[in-house]
Amino acid sequence: STLSSSSAASDVYKRQILLFSLSFPTWATDESMVDISVVKSKDGKWTLTYQTQKPVFRLSFVRNPDDSRIERWKPTISDFEIVSIENQEYLIKKDGSSFAQVSLHLTPTYKHLSKDYAPFSPYSDGGVLIYTGRLFACINQCLDEVNSWRLFMQVPEGEHIIVAGNVYKGEASWIDSDDGMNIYVGSQQPIVTQNVIAVIDSGLPEKIKLSLDSDIPNLMNYFEQRLGELEGVKPTLFASYANIDGHSSQGGTLSNQIFMHWNLNNLNEKVTDNKFLNNTIWFFAHEVAHLYQRSSQGETYGERHESWLHEGHADWSATLALLELYPETSEYVANKINRFRTHCAIGLDNFPLVEAADKGRFDLYYTCGLLIHQAIDLKLREKGKKDIYSLWVDFRRQAEKSDVKRSEIFLSHAEKWTSKDLVNRIKEVIGTKLSNPDLSLIHI
């Protein structure tokens, strides 16, 4: 991301206009032409403002997992409303006229979104993590080629903003793109280690904090030895905790970021359960693996229907990492793989893996994907020269130079290093409806 400090102005609106006219280059064809401002007031209220360079009749949002913006985002004046049409949310004027600026009050609490990241993840000391991808909007309709937004953020005195590992007092501006990023707002200072910049909630149970202090560096060292050093910005780890009446937790990775939020009131009880701790380590191993999958040019991920590639690789990598670094988890890992095999077989009873995203079964890319990578890895090790990591490094290198589908590049290399027979069986699992999924999975 391109980062800069904004110019000062007497009021927020003038500050935005001055900022956006002076601090940024003119719009390129892939940019949204929708400027985004987020301001936190002294009394803790959050105001989101969209500014366009010309009048528009509606704004649409990039990410629409549900219609919760209607309840949680309230226009500051009654002329505007958010409507949902065919699972797409739009911001419009009630009388249908055009506009060039609109402001809304946000609800700064955690909201679980299916297959998406929460807009706010509170810290127990009053800080918060904000997911910028939730804010991305476009004129009329979001098109694939629109992929860049100009953001400005302002926070009260005594708080700072952490953007891409950098700390800004008072305000910051930057160019955001792709899936967006997590931005920290609060008073907690980040901890900089050899591997990672960390903002870990001081309210977390001691067992979780100890795990974060040791497991994340161990896992990063493990993957660095096998997949190479991370290039560019040092990754940031966010771990937040809202000790409230809830039962949700969520985490993931974005570019150079790992994040985890616990939204529940019995975490101290949960950490006494070994299965919970093993699940936590597995999660971190999976997410750290994602950091090391990327090439020097960026993402190696393919289309949504190819997600078995990166999700399966991350889960199989988690398997290998736990078995090597935490051998006491061997029974836990074996049970998990058996559950994955059953889950995958049942899931593929009605459609092939390639259709899982369209069928609302993204979960199959994890379970079936692990089995695919396990089969390839075992065959590579049987031959005695390669393993799944060396294959991934070579695939990553080739993916940088080619416009061919990522899955096709990967399977082509797998065939070269294993056998045509194995890859044909894998292609059958991916692309055809299986008459006997259990049998087909056993044979890959």
Sine and cosine of phi, psi and omega as CSV:
sin_phi,cos_phi,sin_psi,cos_psi,sin_omega,cos_omega
0.00,0.00,0.50,-0.86,0.07,-1.00
-1.00,-0.06,0.84,-0.54,-0.11,-0.99
-0.91,-0.41,0.57,-0.82,0.09,-1.00
-0.41,-0.91,0.39,-0.92,0.13,-0.99
-1.00,0.03,0.61,-0.79,-0.06,-1.00
-1.00,0.03,0.31,-0.95,0.07,-1.00
-0.97,0.23,0.48,-0.88,0.02,-1.00
-1.00,0.09,0.54,-0.84,0.09,-1.00
-0.52,-0.85,0.32,-0.95,-0.16,-0.99
-0.94,0.34,-0.53,0.85,0.07,-1.00
-0.75,-0.66,0.28,-0.96,-0.15,-0.99
-0.88,0.47,-0.68,0.73,-0.07,-1.00
-0.90,0.44,-0.74,0.67,0.02,-1.00
-0.88,0.47,-0.60,0.80,0.01,-1.00
-0.88,0.48,-0.68,0.73,0.01,-1.00
-0.88,0.48,-0.75,0.66,-0.06,-1.00
-0.88,0.47,-0.71,0.70,0.01,-1.00
-0.89,0.46,-0.70,0.72,0.01,-1.00
-0.85,0.52,-0.79,0.61,-0.12,-0.99
-0.94,0.33,-0.44,0.90,-0.01,-1.00
-0.99,0.11,-0.47,0.88,-0.09,-1.00
-0.97,-0.25,-0.55,0.83,-0.18,-0.98
-1.00,0.06,-0.29,0.96,-0.13,-0.99
-0.86,-0.51,0.45,-0.89,0.13,-0.99
-0.94,0.33,0.23,-0.97,0.06,-1.00
-0.91,0.42,0.37,-0.93,-0.08,-1.00
-0.90,0.44,0.66,-0.75,0.16,-0.99
-0.99,-0.11,0.13,-0.99,-0.10,-0.99
-0.92,0.40,-0.39,0.92,-0.04,-1.00
-1.00,-0.05,0.10,0.99,-0.06,-1.00
-0.99,-0.16,0.41,-0.91,-0.23,-0.97
-0.98,0.18,-0.36,0.93,-0.12,-0.99
0.87,0.49,0.42,0.91,0.13,-0.99
-0.84,-0.55,0.93,-0.38,0.03,-1.00
-1.00,0.04,0.62,-0.79,-0.11,-0.99
-0.85,-0.53,0.80,-0.60,0.05,-1.00
-0.84,-0.54,0.70,-0.72,0.06,-1.00
-0.80,-0.60,0.84,-0.55,-0.04,-1.00
-0.82,-0.57,0.78,-0.63,0.12,-0.99
-0.97,-0.24,0.82,-0.57,-0.03,-1.00
-0.99,0.12,0.15,-0.99,0.00,-1.00
-0.89,0.46,-0.50,0.86,-0.01,-1.00
-1.00,-0.02,0.25,0.97,0.14,-0.99
1.00,0.07,0.19,0.98,0.03,-1.00
-1.00,0.05,0.61,-0.79,-0.03,-1.00
-0.94,-0.35,0.79,-0.61,0.02,-1.00
-0.85,-0.53,0.80,-0.60,0.01,-1.00
-0.96,-0.28,0.76,-0.65,0.01,-1.00
-0.80,-0.59,0.74,-0.67,0.14,-0.99
-0.96,-0.29,0.73,-0.68,0.03,-1.00
-0.79,-0.61,0.79,-0.61,0.04,-1.00
-0.93,-0.37,0.37,-0.93,-0.04,-1.00
-0.99,0.12,-0.19,0.98,0.05,-1.00
-0.53,-0.85,0.37,-0.93,0.00,-1.00
-0.88,0.48,0.62,-0.79,0.00,-1.00
-0.74,-0.67,0.32,-0.95,0.00,-1.00
-0.99,-0.15,-0.33,0.94,0.07,-1.00
-0.28,-0.96,0.43,-0.90,0.17,-0.99
-0.91,-0.41,0.65,-0.76,0.08,-1.00
-0.89,-0.45,0.38,-0.93,-0.08,-1.00
-0.96,-0.27,0.59,-0.81,-0.04,-1.00
-0.91,0.41,-0.68,0.73,-0.13,-0.99
-0.91,-0.41,0.83,-0.55,-0.09,-1.00
-0.70,-0.71,0.90,0.44,0.00,-1.00
-0.93,0.36,-0.40,0.92,0.06,-1.00
-0.39,-0.92,-0.20,-0.98,-0.01,-1.00
-0.93,-0.36,0.52,0.85,-0.10,-0.99
-0.95,0.31,-0.26,0.97,0.09,-1.00
-0.86,0.51,-0.55,0.84,-0.03,-1.00
-0.83,0.55,-0.63,0.78,-0.02,-1.00
-1.00,0.04,-0.52,0.85,-0.19,-0.98
-0.98,-0.18,-0.32,0.95,0.02,-1.00
-0.94,-0.35,0.90,-0.43,-0.08,-1.00
-0.91,-0.41,0.90,-0.44,0.06,-1.00
-0.82,0.58,0.61,-0.79,-0.05,-1.00
-0.95,0.31,-0.35,0.94,0.12,-0.99
-0.80,-0.60,0.47,-0.88,-0.16,-0.99
-0.97,0.25,-0.05,1.00,0.00,-1.00
-0.93,0.37,-0.36,0.93,-0.11,-0.99
-0.95,-0.32,0.35,-0.94,0.11,-0.99
-0.42,-0.91,0.38,-0.93,0.14,-0.99
-0.97,-0.24,0.76,-0.65,0.02,-1.00
-0.83,-0.55,0.44,-0.90,0.04,-1.00
-0.90,-0.45,0.83,-0.55,0.00,-1.00
-0.77,-0.63,0.90,-0.43,0.01,-1.00
0.79,0.62,0.78,0.63,0.06,-1.00
0.91,0.41,0.34,0.94,0.07,-1.00
-0.83,-0.56,0.81,-0.59,0.02,-1.00
-1.00,-0.01,0.66,-0.75,0.01,-1.00
-0.78,-0.63,0.52,-0.85,0.11,-0.99
-0.95,-0.31,0.86,-0.51,-0.12,-0.99
-0.67,-0.75,0.23,-0.97,0.21,-0.98
-1.00,0.01,0.64,-0.77,-0.08,-1.00
-0.88,0.48,-0.52,0.86,-0.03,-1.00
-1.00,0.02,0.06,1.00,0.05,-1.00
0.99,0.16,0.06,1.00,-0.01,-1.00
-0.99,0.15,0.18,-0.98,-0.06,-1.00
-1.00,0.09,0.25,-0.97,0.01,-1.00
-0.42,-0.91,0.34,-0.94,0.04,-1.00
-0.83,-0.56,-0.11,0.99,0.02,-1.00
-0.48,-0.87,0.62,-0.78,0.07,-1.00
-0.47,-0.88,0.63,-0.77,0.02,-1.00
-0.85,-0.53,0.52,-0.86,-0.01,-1.00
-0.65,-0.76,0.54,-0.84,0.15,-0.99
-1.00,0.01,0.73,-0.69,-0.01,-1.00
-0.99,-0.17,0.42,-0.91,0.11,-0.99
-0.99,-0.14,0.95,-0.30,-0.18,-0.98
-1.00,0.07,0.72,0.69,0.03,-1.00
-0.89,-0.46,0.25,-0.97,0.01,-1.00
-0.93,0.36,0.68,-0.74,0.09,-1.00
-0.68,-0.73,0.88,-0.48,0.03,-1.00
-0.95,0.32,0.81,-0.59,0.04,-1.00
-0.89,-0.47,0.81,-0.59,-0.02,-1.00
-0.89,0.45,0.80,-0.60,0.05,-1.00
0.85,0.52,0.48,0.88,0.06,-1.00
-0.45,-0.89,0.17,-0.98,-0.07,-1.00
-1.00,-0.08,0.58,-0.81,-0.02,-1.00
-0.89,0.46,0.59,-0.80,0.01,-1.00
-0.92,0.38,-0.60,0.80,0.02,-1.00
-0.75,-0.66,0.71,-0.70,0.12,-0.99
-0.81,-0.59,0.98,-0.18,-0.10,-0.99
-0.95,0.31,0.54,-0.84,0.20,-0.98
-1.00,-0.09,0.42,-0.91,-0.10,-1.00
-0.94,0.34,-0.29,0.96,0.00,-1.00
-1.00,-0.09,0.14,0.99,0.01,-1.00
0.97,-0.23,-0.21,0.98,0.09,-1.00
-0.95,0.31,0.11,-0.99,-0.04,-1.00
-0.40,-0.92,0.51,-0.86,0.13,-0.99
-0.97,-0.25,0.76,-0.66,-0.02,-1.00
-0.89,-0.45,0.76,-0.65,0.02,-1.00
-1.00,-0.07,0.92,-0.39,-0.10,-0.99
-0.94,0.33,-0.45,0.90,-0.01,-1.00
-0.87,0.49,-0.44,0.90,0.04,-1.00
-0.93,0.38,-0.38,0.93,-0.07,-1.00
-1.00,-0.02,-0.28,0.96,-0.12,-0.99
-0.88,0.48,0.77,-0.64,0.01,-1.00
-0.67,-0.74,0.36,-0.93,-0.05,-1.00
-0.72,-0.69,0.38,-0.93,0.09,-1.00
-0.95,0.31,0.83,-0.56,0.05,-1.00
0.92,0.39,-0.93,0.36,-0.06,-1.00
-0.56,-0.83,0.61,-0.80,0.01,-1.00
-1.00,0.08,0.85,-0.52,0.02,-1.00
-0.96,-0.27,0.40,-0.92,-0.06,-1.00
-0.85,0.52,-0.55,0.84,-0.07,-1.00
-0.98,0.22,-0.19,0.98,0.07,-1.00
-1.00,0.07,0.90,-0.43,-0.19,-0.98
-0.53,-0.85,0.42,0.91,-0.05,-1.00
-0.49,-0.87,0.70,-0.71,-0.03,-1.00
-0.71,-0.71,0.57,-0.82,0.06,-1.00
-0.99,-0.15,0.82,-0.57,-0.05,-1.00
-0.88,-0.48,0.58,-0.81,0.10,-1.00
-0.74,-0.67,0.66,-0.75,0.03,-1.00
-0.69,-0.73,0.64,-0.77,0.03,-1.00
-0.73,-0.68,0.70,-0.71,-0.03,-1.00
-0.75,-0.66,0.30,-0.95,-0.06,-1.00
-0.92,0.39,0.26,-0.97,0.06,-1.00
-0.87,0.50,0.65,-0.76,-0.01,-1.00
1.00,-0.08,-0.19,0.98,0.06,-1.00
-0.91,-0.40,0.36,-0.93,0.03,-1.00
-0.73,-0.69,0.16,-0.99,-0.03,-1.00
-0.86,-0.52,0.75,-0.66,0.07,-1.00
-0.94,-0.33,0.91,-0.42,-0.01,-1.00
-0.85,-0.53,0.88,-0.48,0.04,-1.00
0.77,0.63,0.66,0.75,0.08,-1.00
1.00,0.07,-0.10,1.00,-0.01,-1.00
-0.97,-0.23,0.61,-0.79,-0.04,-1.00
-0.98,-0.20,0.80,-0.60,0.01,-1.00
-0.84,-0.55,0.76,-0.65,0.03,-1.00
-1.00,-0.01,0.77,-0.64,0.14,-0.99
1.00,0.10,-0.85,0.53,-0.05,-1.00
-0.38,-0.92,0.32,-0.95,0.02,-1.00
-0.39,-0.92,0.39,-0.92,0.12,-0.99
-0.66,-0.75,0.48,-0.88,-0.03,-1.00
-0.29,-0.96,0.27,-0.96,0.14,-0.99
-1.00,-0.08,0.81,-0.58,-0.01,-1.00
-0.92,-0.39,0.42,-0.91,-0.07,-1.00
-0.34,-0.94,-0.02,-1.00,0.05,-1.00
0.81,0.58,-0.81,-0.58,-0.03,-1.00
-1.00,0.05,0.03,1.00,-0.06,-1.00
0.99,0.10,-0.20,-0.98,-0.03,-1.00
-0.48,-0.88,0.18,-0.98,0.12,-0.99
-1.00,-0.09,0.71,-0.70,0.00,-1.00
-0.88,-0.48,0.77,-0.64,0.04,-1.00
-1.00,-0.06,0.70,-0.72,0.12,-0.99
-0.78,-0.62,0.82,-0.58,0.00,-1.00
0.27,-0.96,-0.34,-0.94,-0.05,-1.00
-0.91,-0.41,-0.06,1.00,-0.03,-1.00
-0.97,0.24,0.75,-0.66,0.02,-1.00
-0.99,0.13,0.65,-0.76,0.03,-1.00
-0.94,0.33,0.49,-0.87,0.09,-1.00
-0.98,-0.21,0.82,-0.57,-0.04,-1.00
-0.98,-0.20,0.86,-0.51,0.04,-1.00
-0.90,-0.45,0.00,-1.00,0.02,-1.00
-0.87,0.48,-0.57,0.82,-0.11,-0.99
-0.99,-0.15,-0.51,0.86,-0.27,-0.96
-0.41,-0.91,0.44,-0.90,0.20,-0.98
-0.99,-0.13,0.84,-0.55,-0.16,-0.99
-0.87,-0.50,0.69,-0.72,0.17,-0.99
-0.83,-0.56,1.00,-0.01,-0.13,-0.99
-0.97,-0.26,0.80,-0.60,-0.04,-1.00
-0.85,0.53,0.83,-0.56,-0.03,-1.00
-0.93,0.36,-0.27,0.96,0.00,-1.00
-1.00,0.10,-0.08,1.00,0.00,-1.00
-0.91,0.41,0.53,-0.85,0.09,-1.00
-0.84,0.55,0.51,-0.86,-0.10,-1.00
-0.85,0.53,-0.61,0.79,-0.01,-1.00
-0.88,0.47,-0.62,0.78,0.02,-1.00
-0.94,0.35,-0.68,0.73,0.00,-1.00
-0.89,0.45,-0.65,0.76,0.04,-1.00
-0.90,0.44,-0.64,0.77,0.03,-1.00
-0.89,0.46,-0.70,0.71,0.00,-1.00
-0.90,0.44,-0.63,0.78,-0.02,-1.00
-0.91,0.41,-0.55,0.83,-0.09,-1.00
-0.95,-0.30,-0.68,0.74,-0.11,-0.99
-0.93,0.37,-0.67,0.74,-0.02,-1.00
-0.88,0.47,-0.77,0.64,0.06,-1.00
-0.86,0.50,-0.65,0.76,0.02,-1.00
-0.87,0.49,-0.70,0.72,-0.02,-1.00
-0.93,0.36,-0.63,0.78,0.02,-1.00
-0.91,0.43,-0.65,0.76,0.06,-1.00
-0.89,0.45,-0.66,0.75,0.00,-1.00
-0.86,0.51,-0.76,0.65,-0.06,-1.00
-0.96,0.26,-0.52,0.85,0.04,-1.00
-0.89,0.46,-0.63,0.77,0.01,-1.00
-0.90,0.43,-0.44,0.90,-0.10,-0.99
-0.97,-0.25,-0.49,0.87,-0.08,-1.00
-0.88,-0.48,-0.02,1.00,0.05,-1.00
1.00,-0.10,0.30,-0.95,-0.03,-1.00
-0.93,0.36,0.49,-0.87,0.13,-0.99
-0.95,0.30,0.65,-0.76,0.02,-1.00
-0.98,-0.20,0.52,-0.86,0.09,-1.00
1.00,0.08,-0.68,-0.73,-0.13,-0.99
-0.93,0.36,0.68,-0.74,0.09,-1.00
-0.90,0.44,0.73,-0.68,-0.04,-1.00
-0.90,0.43,0.43,-0.90,0.02,-1.00
-0.93,-0.38,0.70,-0.72,0.07,-1.00
-0.95,-0.32,0.84,-0.55,0.09,-1.00
-0.91,-0.42,0.78,-0.62,0.07,-1.00
-0.72,-0.69,0.93,-0.37,-0.09,-1.00
-0.87,-0.49,0.37,-0.93,-0.13,-0.99
-0.54,-0.84,0.89,-0.46,0.11,-0.99
-0.95,-0.32,0.96,-0.28,-0.04,-1.00
-0.99,0.15,0.97,0.23,-0.06,-1.00
-0.74,-0.67,0.12,-0.99,0.00,-1.00
-0.95,0.31,1.00,-0.05,-0.01,-1.00
-0.40,-0.92,0.03,-1.00,-0.02,-1.00
-0.59,-0.81,0.43,0.90,-0.12,-0.99
-0.91,-0.42,0.55,-0.84,0.19,-0.98
-0.62,-0.78,0.48,-0.88,-0.08,-1.00
-0.46,-0.89,0.55,-0.84,0.07,-1.00
-0.35,-0.94,0.06,-1.00,0.01,-1.00
0.14,-0.99,-0.24,-0.97,0.08,-1.00
-0.76,-0.65,0.58,-0.82,0.26,-0.96
-0.82,-0.57,-0.01,-1.00,-0.08,-1.00
-0.82,0.58,0.90,-0.43,0.01,-1.00
0.86,0.50,0.47,0.88,0.04,-1.00
-0.67,-0.75,0.66,-0.75,0.22,-0.98
-0.87,-0.49,0.68,-0.73,0.00,-1.00
-0.59,-0.81,0.50,-0.87,0.01,-1.00
-0.55,-0.83,0.72,-0.69,0.05,-1.00
-0.77,-0.64,0.74,-0.68,0.10,-0.99
-0.94,-0.33,0.85,-0.52,-0.04,-1.00
-0.88,-0.47,0.95,0.30,-0.07,-1.00
-0.36,-0.93,0.28,-0.96,-0.11,-0.99
-0.94,-0.34,0.20,0.98,-0.01,-1.00
-0.78,-0.63,0.54,0.84,-0.04,-1.00
-0.91,0.41,-0.58,0.82,0.03,-1.00
-0.88,0.48,-0.56,0.83,0.04,-1.00
-0.96,0.27,-0.65,0.76,-0.07,-1.00
-0.90,0.43,-0.58,0.82,-0.07,-1.00
-0.94,0.33,-0.11,0.99,0.09,-1.00
-0.99,0.10,-0.12,0.99,-0.03,-1.00
-0.99,-0.14,0.86,-0.51,-0.03,-1.00
-0.86,0.51,-0.59,0.81,0.00,-1.00
-0.89,0.46,-0.65,0.76,0.04,-1.00
-0.89,0.46,-0.70,0.71,0.00,-1.00
-0.91,0.42,-0.65,0.76,0.05,-1.00
-0.91,0.42,-0.64,0.77,0.06,-1.00
-0.88,0.48,-0.62,0.79,0.00,-1.00
-0.92,0.40,-0.70,0.71,0.03,-1.00
-0.90,0.44,-0.66,0.75,0.04,-1.00
-0.86,0.52,-0.72,0.69,0.02,-1.00
-0.84,0.55,-0.75,0.66,-0.02,-1.00
-0.89,0.45,-0.64,0.77,0.02,-1.00
-0.88,0.47,-0.70,0.72,0.02,-1.00
-0.87,0.50,-0.72,0.69,-0.07,-1.00
-0.95,0.30,-0.62,0.79,0.07,-1.00
-0.89,0.45,-0.62,0.79,0.05,-1.00
-0.85,0.53,-0.63,0.78,0.03,-1.00
-0.85,0.52,-0.62,0.78,0.01,-1.00
-0.85,0.52,-0.60,0.80,-0.09,-1.00
-1.00,-0.01,-0.03,1.00,0.05,-1.00
-0.98,0.21,-0.44,0.90,-0.12,-0.99
-0.94,0.34,0.53,-0.85,0.05,-1.00
-1.00,0.00,0.04,-1.00,0.02,-1.00
-0.92,0.39,-0.32,0.95,0.01,-1.00
-1.00,-0.06,-0.04,1.00,-0.01,-1.00
0.86,-0.51,-0.67,-0.74,-0.12,-0.99
-0.93,0.36,0.63,-0.78,0.19,-0.98
-0.96,-0.27,0.03,1.00,-0.04,-1.00
-0.95,0.33,0.46,-0.89,0.02,-1.00
-0.98,-0.18,-0.44,-0.90,0.05,-1.00
-0.95,0.32,0.18,-0.98,-0.05,-1.00
-0.84,0.55,-0.64,0.77,-0.04,-1.00
-0.96,0.29,-0.12,0.99,0.08,-1.00
-0.98,-0.19,0.23,0.97,-0.13,-0.99
-0.92,0.39,-0.26,0.96,0.12,-0.99
-0.85,0.53,-0.41,0.91,-0.06,-1.00
-0.91,0.41,-0.86,0.51,-0.06,-1.00
-0.99,0.12,-0.55,0.83,0.01,-1.00
-0.95,0.30,-0.65,0.76,0.04,-1.00
-0.91,0.42,-0.65,0.76,0.03,-1.00
-0.90,0.43,-0.66,0.75,0.01,-1.00
-0.91,0.42,-0.63,0.77,0.01,-1.00
-0.95,0.32,-0.65,0.76,0.05,-1.00
-0.93,0.38,-0.57,0.82,0.07,-1.00
-0.90,0.43,-0.62,0.79,0.07,-1.00
-0.88,0.47,-0.66,0.75,0.05,-1.00
-0.83,0.55,-0.79,0.62,-0.05,-1.00
-0.90,0.43,-0.64,0.77,-0.03,-1.00
-0.91,0.41,-0.70,0.72,0.00,-1.00
-0.90,0.44,-0.67,0.74,-0.03,-1.00
-0.90,0.43,-0.56,0.83,-0.02,-1.00
-0.99,0.12,-0.71,0.70,-0.10,-0.99
-1.00,0.09,-0.49,0.87,-0.07,-1.00
-0.73,-0.69,0.94,0.34,-0.08,-1.00
-0.85,0.53,-0.35,0.94,0.02,-1.00
-0.93,0.36,-0.18,0.98,0.01,-1.00
-1.00,-0.02,0.17,0.99,-0.13,-0.99
-0.86,0.51,-0.65,0.76,0.02,-1.00
-0.93,0.37,-0.67,0.74,0.05,-1.00
-0.85,0.53,-0.71,0.71,-0.02,-1.00
-0.91,0.41,-0.70,0.71,0.00,-1.00
-0.87,0.49,-0.69,0.72,0.03,-1.00
-0.89,0.45,-0.62,0.79,-0.01,-1.00
-0.91,0.41,-0.68,0.73,0.02,-1.00
-0.89,0.45,-0.65,0.76,0.04,-1.00
-0.89,0.46,-0.65,0.76,0.05,-1.00
-0.91,0.42,-0.63,0.78,0.03,-1.00
-0.88,0.47,-0.66,0.75,-0.02,-1.00
-0.90,0.43,-0.68,0.73,0.03,-1.00
-0.91,0.42,-0.70,0.71,-0.01,-1.00
-0.87,0.49,-0.70,0.71,-0.01,-1.00
-0.91,0.42,-0.71,0.71,-0.03,-1.00
-0.88,0.47,-0.69,0.72,0.02,-1.00
-0.91,0.41,-0.65,0.76,-0.04,-1.00
-0.91,0.41,-0.54,0.84,-0.04,-1.00
-1.00,-0.01,0.21,0.98,-0.03,-1.00
-0.94,0.34,-0.43,0.90,-0.11,-0.99
-0.90,-0.44,-0.25,0.97,-0.02,-1.00
-0.36,-0.93,0.36,-0.93,0.02,-1.00
-0.97,0.24,0.28,-0.96,-0.05,-1.00
-0.87,0.50,-0.56,0.83,-0.05,-1.00
-0.88,0.47,-0.38,0.93,-0.02,-1.00
-0.99,-0.12,0.03,1.00,-0.12,-0.99
-0.86,0.51,-0.67,0.74,-0.02,-1.00
-0.88,0.47,-0.71,0.71,-0.01,-1.00
-0.92,0.39,-0.43,0.90,0.01,-1.00
-1.00,0.01,0.08,1.00,-0.02,-1.00
0.97,0.26,0.40,0.92,-0.04,-1.00
-0.87,-0.49,0.82,0.57,0.00,-1.00
-0.88,0.48,-0.43,0.90,-0.01,-1.00
-0.85,0.53,-0.44,0.90,-0.03,-1.00
-0.93,0.36,-0.39,0.92,0.03,-1.00
-0.92,0.39,-0.43,0.90,0.06,-1.00
-0.97,0.23,-0.82,0.57,-0.12,-0.99
-0.94,0.34,-0.77,0.64,0.02,-1.00
-0.93,0.37,-0.58,0.82,0.02,-1.00
-0.89,0.46,-0.64,0.76,0.06,-1.00
-0.86,0.51,-0.69,0.72,-0.04,-1.00
-0.90,0.43,-0.61,0.79,0.04,-1.00
-0.90,0.44,-0.73,0.69,-0.01,-1.00
-0.94,0.34,-0.55,0.84,0.08,-1.00
-0.88,0.48,-0.71,0.70,-0.03,-1.00
-0.88,0.47,-0.68,0.73,0.00,-1.00
-0.92,0.40,-0.70,0.71,-0.04,-1.00
-0.89,0.46,-0.70,0.71,-0.01,-1.00
-0.89,0.46,-0.62,0.78,0.03,-1.00
-0.93,0.37,-0.63,0.78,0.04,-1.00
-0.89,0.46,-0.70,0.71,-0.02,-1.00
-0.94,0.35,-0.54,0.84,0.06,-1.00
-0.88,0.48,-0.60,0.80,0.02,-1.00
-0.97,0.25,-0.34,0.94,0.19,-0.98
1.00,0.05,0.09,1.00,-0.06,-1.00
-0.88,-0.47,-0.53,0.85,-0.11,-0.99
-0.79,-0.61,0.12,-0.99,0.18,-0.98
-0.57,-0.82,-0.05,-1.00,-0.08,-1.00
-0.90,0.44,-0.47,0.88,-0.01,-1.00
-0.96,0.29,-0.71,0.71,0.02,-1.00
-0.91,0.41,-0.56,0.83,0.08,-1.00
-0.90,0.43,-0.68,0.73,-0.03,-1.00
-0.91,0.42,-0.64,0.77,0.02,-1.00
-0.88,0.48,-0.68,0.73,0.01,-1.00
-0.93,0.37,-0.68,0.73,0.05,-1.00
-0.86,0.51,-0.70,0.72,-0.01,-1.00
-0.86,0.50,-0.67,0.75,0.02,-1.00
-0.90,0.44,-0.69,0.73,-0.02,-1.00
-0.94,0.33,-0.57,0.82,-0.03,-1.00
-0.90,0.44,-0.49,0.87,0.03,-1.00
-0.90,0.44,-0.47,0.88,-0.16,-0.99
-0.98,-0.22,0.02,1.00,-0.17,-0.99
-0.73,-0.69,0.54,-0.84,0.10,-0.99
-0.99,-0.11,0.04,1.00,0.01,-1.00
-0.91,0.41,0.47,-0.88,0.04,-1.00
-0.78,0.62,0.67,-0.74,-0.04,-1.00
-0.84,0.54,-0.68,0.73,-0.04,-1.00
-0.90,0.43,-0.57,0.82,0.01,-1.00
-0.93,0.38,-0.65,0.76,0.05,-1.00
-0.89,0.46,-0.72,0.70,-0.04,-1.00
-0.88,0.47,-0.75,0.66,-0.04,-1.00
-0.93,0.36,-0.51,0.86,0.08,-1.00
-0.89,0.45,-0.68,0.74,0.03,-1.00
-0.94,0.33,-0.61,0.79,0.04,-1.00
-0.88,0.47,-0.64,0.76,0.01,-1.00
-0.90,0.43,-0.65,0.76,0.00,-1.00
-0.89,0.46,-0.56,0.83,-0.09,-1.00
-0.99,-0.14,-0.25,0.97,0.02,-1.00
-0.89,-0.46,-1.00,-0.09,0.04,-1.00
-0.33,-0.94,0.43,-0.90,0.04,-1.00
-0.91,0.42,-0.58,0.81,-0.02,-1.00
-0.88,0.48,-0.73,0.69,0.00,-1.00
-0.88,0.47,-0.73,0.68,-0.06,-1.00
-0.92,0.40,-0.57,0.82,0.06,-1.00
-0.89,0.46,-0.63,0.78,0.03,-1.00
-0.92,0.38,-0.60,0.80,0.05,-1.00
-0.91,0.41,-0.68,0.74,0.02,-1.00
-0.88,0.47,-0.54,0.84,0.04,-1.00
-0.91,0.41,-0.68,0.73,0.02,-1.00
-0.90,0.44,-0.62,0.78,-0.05,-1.00
-0.96,0.27,-0.69,0.73,-0.26,-0.97
-0.95,-0.32,-0.11,0.99,-0.05,-1.00
-0.77,-0.63,0.44,-0.90,0.10,-1.00
-0.97,0.26,0.84,-0.54,-0.12,-0.99
-1.00,0.06,0.73,-0.68,0.05,-1.00
-0.96,0.28,-0.46,0.89,0.02,-1.00
-0.60,-0.80,0.99,0.13,-0.07,-1.00
-0.83,0.56,-0.64,0.77,0.00,-1.00
-0.84,0.55,-0.73,0.68,-0.04,-1.00
-0.92,0.39,-0.69,0.72,-0.02,-1.00
-0.89,0.46,-0.64,0.76,-0.02,-1.00
-0.94,0.33,-0.57,0.82,0.04,-1.00
-0.88,0.48,-0.57,0.83,-0.11,-0.99
-1.00,0.04,-0.06,1.00,0.12,-0.99
-1.00,-0.02,0.00,0.00,0.00,0.00
